[in-house]
Amino acid sequence: MAPSPRTAAIVVAAGRGLRAGHGGPKQYRMIGGQTVIFRAMAPFCTHPGIAVVQPVLNPDDTAMFEAATQGLRHARPANGGATRQASVHAGLEALAAEKPDIVLIHDAARPFVSPALIARAIEAAARTGAAIPAIPVADTIKLIDATGDIEATPERARLRIAQTPQSFRFDAILDAHRRAAREGRADFTDDAALAEWAGLTVATFEGDVANMKLTTPEDFVREEARLASLLGDIRTGTGYDVHAFGEGDHVMICGVRVPHAKGFLAHSDGDVGLHALVDAILGALADGDIGSHFPPSDPKWKGASSDRFLKYAVERVTARGGRIANLEVTLICERPKIGPLRDAMRARIAEISGLDISRVAVKATTSERLGFTGREEGIAATASATIRLPWSA
């Protein structure tokens, strides 16, 4: 049996995406609770057939890129050029030392690439040397002249919509890009067109209708709606936590350090708000409780910052293909006063969980001087979480 070809992937993310409207480069915007570029890169970074992923970006976007792709393993980003063609060439040159047999070239603006499509791209390049994913044209296409009059009606059965990732023998497509650069040809809109110009025969393989490119604001609206329709398993969970006061000069509440005459008696940092939220999320997942995942008997959690617990719970939702729709905490105490810190707490929860602050609520009440909270012996918190999961989860 022949050895599997060593395959690399280039993800081109250097464009400005001006047609997508306001909000910065489209590859760093959110879609379905994750950044576009994270969704576009993750299937390559985790695919068993991909040895290395080479991002190409505008150097001005480095900080955004690092924030948007945390947790993904990839090569050091290459700096893109003024055109997509120049950016792909930069990515190919950056990969030259890796000596891959095959390279897949993908646009970061296509965030819904599937592992199955990647596998088809690898197989097609290994078999043909150059191939692109393509889908049939459903509508009748008209060729028009400069005045807008119809010149011809191409035969629809022979037309295809080209997608990425486009796949090639690495040495062949690198040589083609180098030749185009030498001859001053910088007008190719995709790598297949450049390959055709260089004399390569480019095959096609089955594309994926879900693998559409995000170009306009309407594309974002449509895909958000499509993703929401897939997450039809709506679940809610509740949580409760309480901690007594002890010695100290501050308490941690909802991720915010709050000056106080006392501290919490707790194994971790005692953040009742975050602990209640973790239990609410785990409850919605039917996935145990905070104690089963972070047992207080384990010394490694002594003094631990509770933001780690909340991030873990959020990751459990993401791993199931889900999204958090809303988080709500109610704090029950006489002191400290929560009102002045409410928005800071909302912002911190939103930051930890990766949500928009509009999806986070923090409320506070007293127990009218009744019970342990009324006697200022501690603080209690209740929480609720609403999540959406795929029905298959």
Number of C-alpha atoms within 10 A of each C-alpha: 3 4 5 11 18 17 25 25 28 30 27 28 29 27 21 12 18 13 12 18 13 10 11 12 20 27 29 22 16 17 19 16 18 18 19 24 26 24 24 24 28 21 20 28 20 14 15 11 17 22 17 21 27 25 27 29 23 19 14 10 14 13 9 12 21 12 12 20 19 9 11 16 15 17 14 11 21 23 21 23 19 11 15 22 23 20 25 29 24 21 27 27 15 19 22 12 8 14 13 19 18 26 32 26 25 25 27 30 25 23 25 21 26 17 16 12 19 25 14 19 29 27 18 22 27 19 12 15 21 28 29 26 24 20 16 15 13 11 7 11 13 14 11 12 10 7 6 8 10 11 11 11 11 12 10 14 10 8 15 15 13 16 22 29 28 29 34 30 22 23 15 16 24 22 15 20 24 14 14 21 14 9 9 9 12 15 13 16 11 17 25 23 13 21 23 13 13 16 9 17 13 18 17 19 17 15 25 17 13 13 19 17 16 24 16 14 13 12 14 19 12 12 17 15 12 13 14 16 12 15 18 15 14 16 17 20 20 21 24 21 20 21 18 17 18 15 10 13 12 15 24 20 23 27 24 17 12 17 13 14 14 17 21 24 16 17 16 17 21 25 26 28 30 28 27 30 30 30 29 28 31 26 20 23 24 13 14 13 20 22 11 9 13 13 13 15 10 9 11 12 16 13 12 14 16 23 21 12 21 24 16 17 24 20 15 16 19 15 11 14 15 26 23 22 18 18 27 21 27 18 24 21 24 21 15 18 14 19 13 9 15 17 15 15 24 24 21 18 29 18 15 16 20 14 19 15 18 12 15 21 20 22 16 15 14 16 13 11 12 11 11 14 21 17 13 16 17 22 26 20 25 23 27 23 26 20 21 24 22 17 11 10 11
